[in-house]
Amino acid sequence: MKCRFKLNDVVTRMGDDEQVVIGVGDLGDMIEVRCTKPDHMGVFQIGYTECNLERRYELVKEEAT
């Protein structure tokens, strides 16, 4: 299985948080992320890291400049 994300991609899990991909599992189903922008509910704080299923995340779309 190929992972949808690559290292340094910015992803979101809650919709208003931002996390950078810092690792991709060998099978492509798990990613490790570090929070760079906390969510409004306080679940994720800056610097928080976790490993989780890649399907729980969406790529953050960059705003056009």
C-alpha positions in Angstrom: 0.0 0.0 0.0 1.3 3.4 -0.9 0.9 6.3 1.6 -0.9 9.4 0.3 1.5 11.6 2.1 5.2 12.2 2.1 7.6 13.7 4.6 7.0 17.4 5.4 3.4 17.4 4.1 1.1 19.4 6.2 -2.0 17.5 7.2 -5.0 17.9 9.5 -7.0 15.6 11.6 -9.6 17.8 13.2 -9.9 20.3 10.4 -8.5 23.4 12.1 -5.2 21.9 13.3 -2.0 21.5 11.2 0.5 18.7 11.6 3.6 18.0 9.7 4.4 14.5 8.6 7.7 13.4 10.2 7.6 9.7 9.4 5.9 7.2 7.2 5.5 3.5 8.2 7.0 0.7 6.0 3.6 -0.5 4.9 2.3 3.1 4.2 -0.7 2.8 6.5 0.8 4.6 9.4 2.3 8.1 9.7 4.0 10.0 12.5 3.1 13.7 12.8 4.1 16.7 14.8 1.6 19.5 15.6 2.5 22.9 14.3 -0.9 24.6 14.8 -3.3 23.5 17.7 -7.0 22.8 17.2 -9.8 24.8 18.8 -10.7 22.0 21.2 -7.1 21.7 22.7 -6.6 18.1 21.7 -3.4 18.9 19.9 -0.8 21.3 21.1 2.3 22.6 19.3 5.1 20.0 19.5 2.7 17.1 20.2 3.7 14.0 18.2 1.7 10.8 17.5 1.7 7.8 15.2 -1.7 7.1 13.7 -3.5 5.6 10.6 -2.9 7.8 7.6 -6.6 7.5 6.6 -7.5 9.7 9.6 -5.7 12.7 8.1 -6.4 15.0 5.1 -3.8 17.1 3.3 -4.0 20.8 4.1 -4.7 22.9 1.0 -2.4 25.8 0.7 -4.1 29.1 0.0 -3.3 30.7 -3.3 -1.2 33.9 -3.0 
